C-alpha cells in the first residue's frame, strides 16, 4: 500500500463542456431513487467545490513547490466541475425539479463550516474529498451505477469522477505538510473525528435532500425505505460498494493512494480520446 502520492503524478484540468440531455426526469435508468441520489449530490457541488478550493488555497504558500503545482491543478479542476454542475442543476430544474431549497441549505451549512479554524476546514475538505474519490471509483469501475442514463449525463459524471480520482490526495497531502510538526496521533485523531462528524452531517443532509426531490415525484420517503435501502445496499449498492474504502480512512498511516486506481484513469482517458 502506498503512503504517498505516486512519483511524477500530474493533475490535468480538462476544460470540457458537455452536451445537454433532453430529458432529466428520472434520468438514472428510469429510477426516481437513483435520480434523487445523484441530483441531491449535484446540487451541493457548485458551493461545495468552492469551499474545497478555498480551504486548500489558504495553505498554498505553506507547502512544497511540487504540492503547490498539484494544488494549482486541483483548483482548476474544481472550478470547471463547479461550472458544469451549475449547468447540470439548471437542466434538472428546467425539467421540473426544484433544487433551490437544497442549494440554500447547503450554502448555510458551508457558511457555518467556514467559521471553523482553517485546519478544521481543511480536514472537512479532506474527508469529503475521500468520499468523492471512492464514489468516483465506484462510478468508473461499475457501469451499473450510470446504466441507462443519457450519454451526455454519463460523460459528465465519468469525467468528473476521473478528475476526482486524479486529485484525491491533494487536500490530504496539504494537511500532512502543514501538520508535519504535530504528533502522528493528533493528526490521526483530528482527521478521524472530523470525518465521523462530517459523515453524520452528510448522511442527514443527503437523506433530507433526497426526500425533498422524491416528494416532487409524488413519492413518500417514509414509505419508500425498502426501495432506498435496495438502491444503496443491494442493486446497484453504491454505499455497499464504497464501505471498505470508506473505513480505510480511519487506519493510521492511511493515504488516499493506498487505493491505487490509476488504471481507471487510464481507461477513462482512452475512452474520452476514442469518443473525441
Backbone bond lengths (Angstrom), bond angles and torsions (degrees), N, CA, C in turn:
res aa  C-N    CA-C-N  psi(-1)  N-CA   C-N-CA  omega(-1)  CA-C   N-CA-C  phi
1 X - - - 1.455 - - 1.519 109.98 -
2 X 1.322 116.19 135.24 1.450 120.38 -179.69 1.514 110.63 -78.29
3 X 1.333 116.26 142.30 1.455 120.65 175.42 1.517 111.15 -111.91
4 X 1.323 115.72 7.36 1.463 121.34 178.38 1.520 109.10 -142.47
5 X 1.326 114.68 165.60 1.457 119.76 173.33 1.525 108.82 -68.29
6 X 1.344 118.62 137.86 1.473 120.43 -178.98 1.520 112.26 -54.07
7 X 1.314 115.87 143.83 1.456 121.10 179.59 1.524 110.53 -59.45
8 X 1.306 115.83 140.38 1.470 123.37 177.19 1.534 112.98 63.75
9 X 1.332 116.31 19.36 1.466 118.67 177.03 1.526 109.22 -69.10
10 X 1.311 116.40 131.78 1.463 121.10 -179.28 1.524 110.38 -118.13
11 X 1.317 115.04 153.76 1.466 122.41 178.34 1.516 107.08 -117.45
12 X 1.309 116.29 117.37 1.457 121.94 -171.75 1.520 110.89 -113.64
13 X 1.330 118.84 108.38 1.465 119.80 174.82 1.528 110.43 -66.28
14 X 1.313 115.88 132.65 1.468 121.70 179.48 1.522 107.62 -116.90
15 X 1.304 115.75 102.96 1.466 120.64 -173.75 1.522 109.49 -80.07
16 X 1.323 114.59 82.42 1.462 120.78 -176.24 1.523 110.37 -107.46
17 X 1.327 114.42 144.96 1.467 120.64 172.11 1.523 106.83 -121.01
18 X 1.304 115.86 131.59 1.455 120.25 -170.02 1.518 111.82 -102.12
19 X 1.317 113.16 148.44 1.464 119.54 179.78 1.528 109.96 -64.67
20 X 1.331 116.09 150.77 1.460 121.08 179.32 1.519 109.83 -81.45
21 X 1.319 115.78 133.79 1.460 120.38 173.75 1.529 108.95 -81.30
22 X 1.318 116.46 145.72 1.466 120.26 -175.53 1.521 113.47 -77.35
23 X 1.322 117.51 -31.49 1.457 120.07 -175.61 1.521 109.66 -134.43
24 X 1.350 116.35 113.01 1.456 121.21 -177.18 1.533 112.03 -103.18
25 X 1.325 117.45 6.39 1.459 120.73 177.79 1.522 108.15 -83.04
26 X 1.317 117.38 119.68 1.459 123.44 -178.67 1.531 110.56 53.76
27 X 1.324 114.78 46.24 1.458 119.67 -175.58 1.529 112.09 -67.44
28 X 1.344 117.74 -22.12 1.467 120.99 -177.27 1.525 110.16 -81.61
29 X 1.307 115.54 75.21 1.471 122.19 176.35 1.528 112.02 57.77
30 X 1.338 116.68 33.86 1.452 120.77 179.01 1.516 114.69 73.39
31 X 1.336 117.09 12.06 1.459 121.45 -176.13 1.528 110.00 -102.73
32 X 1.339 118.62 116.51 1.470 119.40 179.63 1.521 112.74 -66.87
33 X 1.341 118.33 -29.57 1.465 120.73 179.56 1.529 110.31 -67.83
34 X 1.321 116.51 -50.41 1.459 120.11 178.77 1.514 111.94 -62.53
35 X 1.327 116.30 -40.47 1.461 119.97 178.84 1.518 110.56 -61.31
36 X 1.345 116.77 -44.47 1.466 120.65 179.39 1.520 111.21 -63.87
37 X 1.329 117.11 -38.60 1.464 120.98 -179.46 1.520 110.81 -60.14
38 X 1.331 116.96 -51.31 1.460 120.28 -176.30 1.524 111.88 -75.57
39 X 1.340 118.15 -35.36 1.466 119.79 177.13 1.522 111.11 -64.13
40 X 1.336 116.88 -38.42 1.467 120.36 178.82 1.523 110.49 -62.62
41 X 1.332 116.98 -41.39 1.465 120.02 176.73 1.526 110.82 -63.94
42 X 1.310 116.19 -45.60 1.456 119.35 -177.21 1.519 111.70 -61.07
43 X 1.328 116.90 -36.06 1.462 119.89 -179.56 1.527 112.01 -62.94
44 X 1.343 117.28 -24.33 1.468 120.32 179.94 1.524 112.94 -87.62
45 X 1.327 117.72 -14.62 1.458 119.82 -169.21 1.533 114.78 -67.00
46 X 1.335 120.81 -47.61 1.478 117.07 -174.68 1.531 113.28 -56.12
47 X 1.330 117.71 -51.71 1.467 119.10 178.60 1.522 111.42 -72.83
48 X 1.332 117.08 -34.59 1.452 120.09 179.05 1.520 112.23 -63.06
49 X 1.332 116.31 -43.43 1.467 119.64 179.75 1.528 110.18 -63.23
50 X 1.335 117.34 -36.99 1.469 119.84 178.36 1.527 110.75 -64.47
51 X 1.332 116.25 -39.55 1.465 119.77 176.64 1.525 110.67 -61.52
52 X 1.325 116.87 -44.57 1.467 120.70 178.53 1.525 110.44 -59.13
53 X 1.321 115.17 -46.11 1.460 120.03 -178.31 1.525 111.03 -60.87
54 X 1.326 116.65 -46.22 1.467 120.43 -177.47 1.524 111.49 -65.43
55 X 1.336 116.89 -39.94 1.462 119.23 -176.40 1.525 111.73 -67.97
56 X 1.330 116.78 -35.29 1.468 120.07 178.03 1.520 110.52 -79.68
57 X 1.331 117.02 -41.01 1.472 121.08 -179.32 1.531 111.45 -57.64
58 X 1.314 117.01 -32.20 1.463 121.53 -178.34 1.531 111.61 -56.29
59 X 1.334 117.24 -29.76 1.463 121.13 -175.13 1.534 112.76 -106.97
60 X 1.317 116.26 10.29 1.464 119.13 -172.61 1.527 112.59 -58.97
61 X 1.306 117.60 -35.13 1.468 120.19 -177.27 1.524 112.63 -85.87
62 X 1.321 117.45 3.99 1.465 120.78 -177.01 1.528 112.27 -113.14
63 X 1.314 117.25 15.18 1.457 120.62 -177.76 1.525 109.56 -125.95
64 X 1.310 115.37 174.35 1.453 121.06 -177.12 1.527 111.09 -67.95
65 X 1.333 117.68 157.06 1.469 120.12 179.06 1.528 113.18 -57.41
66 X 1.334 117.52 -37.53 1.466 119.15 -179.24 1.526 111.18 -66.31
67 X 1.334 116.95 -41.30 1.461 119.52 177.56 1.521 110.62 -70.27
68 X 1.327 117.20 -33.92 1.467 120.29 176.98 1.526 110.30 -60.06
69 X 1.322 116.08 -37.28 1.467 119.99 177.86 1.526 110.41 -67.35
70 X 1.312 117.40 -38.79 1.461 119.97 177.48 1.526 111.18 -67.39
71 X 1.334 116.78 -36.97 1.458 120.17 176.04 1.526 110.35 -61.77
72 X 1.312 116.96 -38.92 1.465 120.89 177.71 1.533 110.35 -58.18
73 X 1.332 116.78 -46.45 1.457 120.28 178.19 1.521 111.88 -65.89
74 X 1.325 116.64 -39.70 1.464 122.06 177.80 1.523 110.82 -59.01
75 X 1.330 117.11 -47.59 1.462 121.18 -178.82 1.525 111.13 -62.10
76 X 1.320 116.30 -41.21 1.465 119.42 -180.00 1.520 110.78 -66.27
77 X 1.327 117.62 -44.23 1.462 120.19 179.03 1.516 111.42 -61.19
78 X 1.344 117.27 -45.97 1.457 120.19 -176.84 1.529 111.23 -65.64
79 X 1.311 117.55 -35.77 1.465 120.26 178.06 1.526 110.83 -62.80
80 X 1.325 117.27 -41.32 1.466 120.64 179.58 1.523 110.20 -69.82
81 X 1.325 117.49 -39.06 1.468 120.44 176.44 1.526 110.25 -57.97
82 X 1.324 115.33 -45.77 1.461 119.82 -179.54 1.525 110.44 -59.06
83 X 1.310 116.50 -45.63 1.476 120.78 179.95 1.519 111.77 -59.85
84 X 1.326 117.28 -45.86 1.460 119.99 -176.19 1.527 112.15 -70.88
85 X 1.328 117.26 -31.19 1.467 118.36 178.22 1.522 111.90 -79.39
86 X 1.317 118.01 -22.92 1.470 119.15 168.90 1.524 109.09 -60.06
87 X 1.329 116.34 -44.76 1.464 120.78 178.27 1.525 111.07 -64.89
88 X 1.332 116.55 -45.51 1.466 120.65 179.41 1.524 110.54 -58.95
89 X 1.322 117.00 -45.32 1.465 120.61 -179.01 1.525 111.32 -65.09
90 X 1.303 116.53 -34.63 1.472 119.10 177.12 1.525 110.54 -65.93
91 X 1.332 117.34 -40.14 1.464 120.49 178.13 1.527 110.59 -64.57
92 X 1.331 116.06 -39.94 1.456 120.17 176.72 1.529 110.24 -60.46
93 X 1.330 116.38 -42.74 1.463 120.74 179.85 1.520 111.41 -66.25
94 X 1.320 116.69 -39.95 1.456 120.06 -179.27 1.515 112.51 -65.79
95 X 1.331 116.54 -23.13 1.463 119.80 177.57 1.526 112.40 -94.76
96 X 1.333 116.48 14.99 1.455 119.15 167.82 1.509 117.98 110.71
97 X 1.343 117.95 -2.71 1.463 119.40 178.54 1.531 109.54 -96.87
98 X 1.318 116.30 124.39 1.455 121.43 177.24 1.526 108.22 -89.76
99 X 1.336 115.94 107.31 1.471 120.34 -178.74 1.525 111.74 -102.79
100 X 1.336 117.57 5.05 1.468 120.79 -174.20 1.526 111.47 -60.48
101 X 1.337 117.89 -43.68 1.465 120.50 -178.17 1.523 110.91 -63.79
102 X 1.334 116.25 -35.94 1.468 120.39 178.51 1.521 109.95 -66.33
103 X 1.320 116.32 -43.38 1.462 120.52 179.41 1.525 111.18 -63.74
104 X 1.326 117.03 -39.96 1.467 120.75 -179.30 1.526 110.68 -65.41
105 X 1.333 116.60 -48.13 1.474 119.35 -179.42 1.525 110.37 -64.42
106 X 1.312 117.75 -39.19 1.463 120.84 178.21 1.525 110.71 -60.94
107 X 1.322 116.59 -43.74 1.466 119.91 179.32 1.523 110.82 -64.40
108 X 1.325 117.48 -39.24 1.459 120.23 178.35 1.526 111.18 -61.72
109 X 1.327 116.87 -42.12 1.464 119.95 -179.68 1.529 111.11 -68.78
110 X 1.336 116.38 -36.38 1.460 119.24 177.58 1.526 111.07 -69.89
111 X 1.342 117.30 -36.24 1.466 120.10 176.25 1.521 110.37 -61.71
112 X 1.318 116.18 -37.93 1.464 119.56 176.56 1.526 110.78 -66.73
113 X 1.336 116.40 -40.33 1.463 120.15 178.75 1.529 111.20 -62.78
114 X 1.323 116.97 -30.69 1.466 120.73 -179.71 1.525 112.40 -69.05
115 X 1.327 117.88 -12.65 1.468 120.33 175.92 1.523 111.70 -81.92
116 X 1.334 117.13 -9.09 1.469 120.96 178.00 1.532 110.32 -70.77
117 X 1.324 115.91 162.10 1.463 121.23 172.12 1.528 108.37 -58.09
118 X 1.340 118.74 146.49 1.471 120.07 179.61 1.527 114.15 -51.53
119 X 1.330 117.30 -35.73 1.469 119.41 177.01 1.524 109.74 -65.56
120 X 1.323 116.96 -39.70 1.459 120.58 176.86 1.516 111.63 -62.06
121 X 1.330 116.68 -42.23 1.458 119.92 177.66 1.527 111.01 -63.72
122 X 1.323 116.06 -39.51 1.461 119.73 177.88 1.527 110.40 -65.33
123 X 1.339 117.34 -38.37 1.464 120.59 179.10 1.526 111.18 -66.75
124 X 1.334 117.00 -37.45 1.466 120.02 175.21 1.529 109.83 -62.06
125 X 1.318 115.68 -47.11 1.468 120.11 178.40 1.519 110.85 -59.71
126 X 1.313 117.07 -43.22 1.460 121.90 -179.10 1.529 110.36 -59.72
127 X 1.327 116.78 -43.18 1.451 120.04 179.21 1.517 112.30 -67.23
128 X 1.333 116.99 -44.82 1.465 120.28 -179.41 1.527 111.51 -68.65
129 X 1.322 116.72 -32.32 1.463 119.02 175.61 1.531 110.95 -66.29
130 X 1.328 116.94 -32.18 1.463 118.73 175.02 1.523 110.02 -66.30
131 X 1.331 116.68 -42.53 1.457 119.96 176.57 1.521 111.09 -57.78
132 X 1.328 116.73 -49.88 1.465 118.73 -177.09 1.524 111.49 -64.92
133 X 1.329 116.51 -33.77 1.463 119.32 -179.70 1.526 111.82 -68.01
134 X 1.338 117.11 -41.60 1.465 118.10 -178.20 1.531 110.75 -76.37
135 X 1.329 117.67 -31.14 1.469 119.87 171.62 1.524 109.87 -64.73
136 X 1.332 115.70 -41.14 1.461 120.18 178.41 1.520 111.05 -61.89
137 X 1.336 116.52 -42.69 1.459 120.45 176.90 1.521 110.61 -57.59
138 X 1.337 116.00 -43.87 1.462 119.87 -179.84 1.523 111.48 -62.66
139 X 1.338 116.96 -43.16 1.462 120.30 -179.85 1.526 111.72 -62.29
140 X 1.330 116.02 -41.84 1.459 120.19 -175.90 1.524 112.85 -76.92
141 X 1.324 117.15 -26.85 1.465 119.64 -174.37 1.526 113.56 -96.32
142 X 1.327 117.47 -15.35 1.466 120.48 -178.09 1.514 109.77 -132.77
143 X 1.331 118.48 104.14 1.471 121.30 -175.72 1.518 113.95 -64.06
144 X 1.326 118.66 -13.98 1.463 120.27 -179.43 1.523 112.15 -63.13
145 X 1.325 117.45 -27.25 1.464 119.74 -175.82 1.526 112.26 -67.83
146 X 1.318 118.06 -26.54 1.462 121.13 178.47 1.530 111.85 -117.00
147 X 1.306 116.25 10.14 1.460 120.89 -177.16 1.533 110.61 -58.64
148 X 1.324 116.50 133.85 1.451 121.47 176.91 1.506 114.65 82.97
149 X 1.323 118.84 -5.77 1.468 121.12 178.01 1.524 109.81 -76.12
150 X 1.344 117.87 152.02 1.464 119.61 175.44 1.526 110.88 -55.37
151 X 1.308 115.92 147.96 1.465 120.25 -175.87 1.523 112.02 -56.96
152 X 1.343 116.69 -40.38 1.466 120.06 -179.55 1.525 111.08 -63.77
153 X 1.321 117.26 -37.25 1.458 121.31 179.36 1.528 110.08 -69.60
154 X 1.323 116.89 -42.51 1.461 119.75 176.87 1.523 111.10 -60.26
155 X 1.329 116.62 -42.67 1.466 120.35 179.75 1.526 110.93 -60.33
156 X 1.324 116.72 -43.83 1.460 120.55 -179.90 1.512 111.27 -60.75
157 X 1.310 117.44 -51.04 1.462 120.49 -175.46 1.523 111.64 -69.82
158 X 1.315 118.47 -35.39 1.467 120.37 179.48 1.531 110.55 -70.43
159 X 1.336 117.10 -39.97 1.472 120.37 176.06 1.522 110.26 -62.27
160 X 1.325 116.20 -46.38 1.459 120.10 178.88 1.532 109.91 -60.77
161 X 1.323 116.26 -44.47 1.462 120.19 180.00 1.524 111.32 -60.67
162 X 1.324 117.05 -43.49 1.462 120.60 -179.20 1.528 110.80 -58.15
163 X 1.325 116.47 -44.77 1.454 118.88 -177.19 1.528 111.86 -74.48
164 X 1.334 117.47 -27.87 1.468 119.20 174.52 1.526 110.55 -65.89
165 X 1.319 116.49 -39.59 1.467 119.52 175.48 1.530 109.71 -64.59
166 X 1.314 116.34 -42.91 1.457 120.73 -175.21 1.529 112.12 -61.83
167 X 1.324 117.60 -39.07 1.479 119.08 -176.70 1.527 113.22 -106.39
168 X 1.326 116.44 21.29 1.468 120.05 -171.41 1.525 114.46 -63.83
169 X 1.317 118.77 -19.65 1.465 120.25 -175.87 1.524 113.03 -101.77
170 X 1.319 119.02 -0.43 1.466 119.81 -173.64 1.522 111.66 -63.85
171 X 1.331 117.96 -50.29 1.466 119.80 179.77 1.527 110.56 -64.18
172 X 1.329 116.06 -39.46 1.471 120.25 -179.91 1.524 110.66 -63.46
173 X 1.324 117.09 -47.61 1.465 120.45 -179.31 1.533 110.80 -64.38
174 X 1.338 116.59 -35.94 1.465 120.19 177.11 1.526 110.04 -62.75
175 X 1.325 116.21 -46.25 1.461 121.40 178.16 1.524 110.71 -58.35
176 X 1.315 117.22 -46.71 1.458 120.52 -177.00 1.531 111.25 -64.75
177 X 1.326 117.07 -36.34 1.471 119.00 179.74 1.521 111.63 -71.17
178 X 1.316 117.77 -45.55 1.465 118.86 -176.25 1.526 111.51 -75.24
179 X 1.333 116.62 -16.43 1.469 120.83 178.61 1.524 111.78 -106.85
180 X 1.303 117.42 19.93 1.471 120.97 -173.41 1.520 112.79 -64.53
181 X 1.330 118.09 -24.24 1.456 120.75 -179.78 1.525 112.81 -91.04
182 X 1.338 116.15 2.44 1.463 121.52 177.40 1.526 108.12 -94.76
183 X 1.310 117.17 148.98 1.468 120.47 -177.66 1.530 110.79 -61.80
184 X 1.331 117.95 146.60 1.466 120.68 178.38 1.530 112.98 -54.14
185 X 1.342 116.67 -38.80 1.469 118.83 179.57 1.518 111.00 -63.29
186 X 1.326 117.22 -44.16 1.460 119.76 -178.57 1.522 110.88 -66.02
187 X 1.342 117.25 -40.68 1.472 119.67 176.26 1.520 110.70 -58.59
188 X 1.343 115.26 -45.09 1.472 119.73 179.76 1.523 110.88 -64.37
189 X 1.319 116.89 -44.86 1.460 120.63 -177.10 1.528 111.16 -61.87
190 X 1.326 117.39 -44.35 1.468 120.36 -178.83 1.521 110.53 -62.50
191 X 1.337 116.90 -49.22 1.465 117.89 -176.80 1.522 111.43 -67.86
192 X 1.322 118.06 -33.78 1.460 120.74 179.98 1.524 111.14 -71.09
193 X 1.331 117.32 -45.11 1.464 120.97 179.39 1.526 110.65 -62.26
194 X 1.329 116.06 -45.47 1.465 119.51 -179.69 1.518 110.61 -64.42
195 X 1.326 117.65 -37.23 1.457 120.47 178.84 1.524 110.79 -64.25
196 X 1.321 118.18 -42.79 1.462 120.63 179.01 1.521 110.80 -61.78
197 X 1.319 116.74 -45.01 1.465 120.48 179.28 1.524 110.82 -65.08
198 X 1.331 116.34 -42.13 1.460 120.63 -179.61 1.521 110.87 -65.74
199 X 1.329 117.30 -38.84 1.464 121.30 178.46 1.525 110.14 -59.69
200 X 1.319 116.41 -46.90 1.466 120.18 179.94 1.528 110.83 -61.35
201 X 1.336 116.07 -48.36 1.466 119.93 -179.06 1.526 111.27 -60.48
202 X 1.325 116.08 -41.30 1.457 119.53 -178.38 1.518 111.36 -68.79
203 X 1.332 117.28 -40.61 1.462 120.52 179.73 1.523 111.01 -63.13
204 X 1.330 116.58 -43.22 1.467 120.39 178.56 1.526 110.30 -63.43
205 X 1.327 115.74 -45.50 1.465 119.63 -179.22 1.526 111.34 -64.02
206 X 1.323 116.73 -45.63 1.461 120.47 -177.57 1.526 110.93 -63.13
207 X 1.322 116.95 -41.17 1.451 120.05 178.09 1.519 111.75 -62.78
208 X 1.329 115.18 -43.58 1.470 119.80 177.96 1.528 111.19 -62.92
209 X 1.329 116.78 -46.39 1.461 121.15 -177.68 1.529 111.15 -63.90
210 X 1.324 117.27 -42.44 1.460 119.81 177.42 1.525 110.60 -61.91
211 X 1.339 115.60 -40.42 1.454 119.14 178.29 1.515 111.94 -59.98
212 X 1.338 117.01 -42.11 1.471 120.52 178.60 1.527 111.19 -61.51
213 X 1.331 116.36 -41.56 1.465 119.83 -178.72 1.529 111.37 -71.31
214 X 1.318 117.19 -40.67 1.463 120.21 -179.75 1.526 111.51 -67.43
215 X 1.324 117.75 -33.36 1.467 120.72 175.01 1.526 110.90 -57.93
216 X 1.335 115.86 -35.62 1.459 120.23 179.90 1.530 111.86 -71.42
217 X 1.328 116.41 -16.14 1.460 121.40 173.11 1.521 111.45 -95.49
218 X 1.325 116.19 4.91 1.459 119.59 -178.60 1.513 113.37 75.17
219 X 1.334 116.56 23.14 1.465 121.33 -178.08 1.515 108.73 -109.32
220 X 1.319 116.93 124.67 1.455 122.90 178.25 1.527 108.79 -83.90
221 X 1.335 115.80 119.52 1.465 119.38 -174.24 1.528 111.86 -63.09
222 X 1.340 116.84 -39.48 1.461 118.98 -177.91 1.520 111.91 -64.43
223 X 1.335 116.55 -24.49 1.461 120.36 178.24 1.525 112.29 -93.46
224 X 1.304 115.98 1.97 1.473 120.13 -176.55 1.519 111.79 -120.17
225 X 1.343 116.74 21.96 1.464 119.86 -175.41 1.522 112.38 -63.25
226 X 1.343 116.83 -36.15 1.460 118.79 -179.93 1.521 110.69 -69.96
227 X 1.337 116.46 -37.84 1.471 119.42 176.57 1.524 110.13 -63.67
228 X 1.335 115.86 -40.85 1.454 120.49 178.64 1.532 110.49 -64.10
229 X 1.331 116.18 -47.03 1.466 120.00 -179.62 1.523 110.84 -61.55
230 X 1.322 116.86 -39.34 1.466 120.02 179.73 1.525 110.27 -63.23
231 X 1.335 116.82 -44.33 1.463 119.98 179.62 1.527 111.26 -62.95
232 X 1.326 116.34 -44.98 1.456 120.27 -174.51 1.523 113.42 -75.36
233 X 1.341 116.68 -34.95 1.458 119.90 -169.09 1.521 115.00 -113.18
234 X 1.339 117.92 -18.49 1.456 118.24 -174.83 1.525 113.01 -123.72
235 X 1.286 117.94 -61.64 1.465 120.17 -172.49 1.527 111.13 -136.63
236 X 1.343 118.98 104.26 1.472 126.78 4.52 1.530 114.25 -84.65
237 X 1.346 117.61 -4.83 1.464 119.74 173.17 1.515 114.43 76.06
238 X 1.330 117.36 50.64 1.456 120.30 -175.15 1.531 111.87 -62.16
239 X 1.339 118.50 -39.91 1.466 120.10 -179.60 1.525 110.42 -71.99
240 X 1.320 116.94 -41.10 1.470 119.80 176.51 1.526 110.70 -58.36
241 X 1.321 116.81 -38.48 1.459 120.27 -174.78 1.524 113.10 -71.12
242 X 1.344 117.58 -21.09 1.469 119.16 -178.61 1.524 112.54 -106.86
243 X 1.330 117.86 0.77 1.467 120.54 -172.75 1.530 112.35 -59.45
244 X 1.333 117.31 -48.17 1.466 120.13 -178.16 1.526 110.66 -62.94
245 X 1.330 116.31 -45.14 1.465 120.02 -179.02 1.528 110.84 -64.32
246 X 1.321 116.57 -36.41 1.470 119.85 177.02 1.525 110.50 -61.28
247 X 1.317 117.81 -46.54 1.461 121.42 -176.84 1.525 112.29 -65.54
248 X 1.323 117.35 -27.17 1.462 120.09 179.51 1.521 112.44 -60.57
249 X 1.326 116.41 -25.62 1.462 121.09 -179.10 1.524 111.87 -58.73
250 X 1.322 116.46 -29.83 1.461 121.06 -175.73 1.528 112.90 -86.93
251 X 1.302 117.00 -0.04 1.460 120.48 -179.98 1.525 110.09 -78.55
252 X 1.336 119.22 124.87 1.467 119.69 174.60 1.526 109.80 -55.39
253 X 1.297 116.35 135.84 1.455 119.77 -178.34 1.513 113.81 87.32
254 X 1.348 117.51 0.29 1.465 120.41 179.42 1.528 111.12 -61.34
255 X 1.322 114.99 147.08 1.465 122.51 169.31 1.523 107.22 -141.09
256 X 1.349 118.35 142.29 1.475 119.46 -178.52 1.516 114.49 -52.35
257 X 1.339 117.52 -33.37 1.464 118.79 -178.74 1.521 112.52 -82.99
258 X 1.348 117.11 5.57 1.461 119.05 167.49 1.524 109.50 -61.70
259 X 1.336 115.88 -27.36 1.463 121.88 171.14 1.522 105.82 -96.03
260 X 1.310 116.38 94.24 1.470 120.84 -173.00 1.528 109.21 -88.64
261 X 1.324 115.47 100.26 1.461 120.06 -178.28 1.528 111.65 -117.44
262 X 1.332 115.40 35.43 1.461 118.71 178.21 1.524 111.78 -64.22
263 X 1.332 117.32 -23.49 1.460 119.36 177.29 1.530 110.83 -63.55
264 X 1.333 116.96 -31.22 1.464 119.68 176.77 1.524 110.93 -69.12
265 X 1.337 115.85 -35.94 1.468 119.38 176.13 1.519 110.77 -62.59
266 X 1.329 115.78 -46.27 1.468 119.46 -178.41 1.522 110.92 -63.69
267 X 1.323 116.33 -41.07 1.465 119.52 -179.41 1.522 111.07 -65.46
268 X 1.319 117.56 -40.84 1.466 120.21 -179.14 1.516 111.17 -71.62
269 X 1.329 117.19 -37.27 1.456 120.29 174.71 1.532 110.66 -59.06
270 X 1.319 116.22 -43.72 1.458 120.37 178.98 1.530 111.19 -63.92
271 X 1.330 115.80 -39.95 1.474 119.65 179.47 1.523 110.86 -64.17
272 X 1.336 116.36 -43.34 1.463 120.44 179.29 1.524 110.98 -64.30
273 X 1.341 115.92 -40.82 1.468 119.92 -179.84 1.531 110.38 -64.49
274 X 1.327 115.94 -40.96 1.466 119.88 179.41 1.520 110.56 -65.80
275 X 1.334 116.60 -41.07 1.468 119.66 179.07 1.515 111.05 -65.24
276 X 1.336 116.45 -38.18 1.456 119.76 179.73 1.523 111.82 -66.73
